[in-house]
Amino acid sequence: MASFSSSILSISTFLFLLGIVSAELSSNFYARSCPTALSIIQGAGCDASVLLDDTTNFKGEKTAGPNVNSLRGFEVIDSIKSQLERQCPGVVSCADILAVAARDSVVTLGGTRWTVQLGRRDATKASFDAAQNNLPSPFSDLSSLISEFSKKGFTAQEMVTLSGAHTIGQVKCSIIRTRIYNETNIDPAFATSLKKNCPSTGGDDNLSPLDTTAGVFDNTYFRDLVNKKGVMHSDQQLFNGGSTDSQVNTYSLNSAKFFSDFASAMIKMGNLSPLTGSDGEIRADCKKTN
């Protein structure tokens, strides 16, 4: 369950590729058309462009640099969609499945709950280039992170809050090699422990957890940053003598504050440019357009 949950948190990041527009979503959108939708999604444990496989017309996002061999859980989404199609054919979008599953995965792993607004429709195309170039880089410095999130309407505080999703999930060796071998703002013993699974050459796809309590949604990520145990370069930038240090320190001491802020930030992220009304479609299969 942990690997699926961390994947969903990663998938929700793809909403970041979009701008912010107004749209009419509702928490009870499926109350009449598919009243069992939420329980089906929860039982299995954005515009969903990330789910699309490559076609002759476009190259999808699954194999973009930040995602290949890292973003996972697609088969679980497919299973949820199959169940929903049997129960309520042509009603529940893949995009809404992602949004609900992101929330439910956080709750399952001990985190906070928030109300998910529903009524999204699915994109009819995906963009490899957008996924490759527009997501914040794991090699970014603090100023770049603040700038990239600002472009989508997020404050520096919300950027730090959303980064707390790294309390679950894994990262490839190729992403952290420079940090654990060359950077100095890392606990030496911690760096040595990571090197066991990430050699100086080879093993590029070996995975390491993003914080020291893998599989639990808590504030350990922020405690790790205070102790110079940020796994990625971009993680440790949040606590490196800069403007976000105080917020990281607050979250490291106050998990309730982090949970409250995270719920608010996820609601905002979930409203990033959803397709509604007659835009897009309701896919029958999340891997391909109708």
ZIBEL-V9058 format. One record per helix or strand of 3 or more residues. SS is the DSSP state (~ for helix, > for strand). FROM is the first residue (numbers start at 1). TO is the last residue. If there is no record, write none. Layout:
# ZIBEL-V9058
ss=SS from=FROM to=TO
ss=SS from=FROM to=TO
This chain:
# ZIBEL-V9058
ss=~ from=2 to=17
ss=~ from=37 to=43
ss=~ from=49 to=51
ss=~ from=74 to=87
ss=~ from=94 to=108
ss=~ from=128 to=134
ss=~ from=142 to=150
ss=~ from=156 to=167
ss=> from=170 to=172
ss=~ from=173 to=182
ss=~ from=188 to=195
ss=> from=207 to=209
ss=~ from=220 to=226
ss=~ from=233 to=239
ss=~ from=245 to=253
ss=~ from=255 to=270
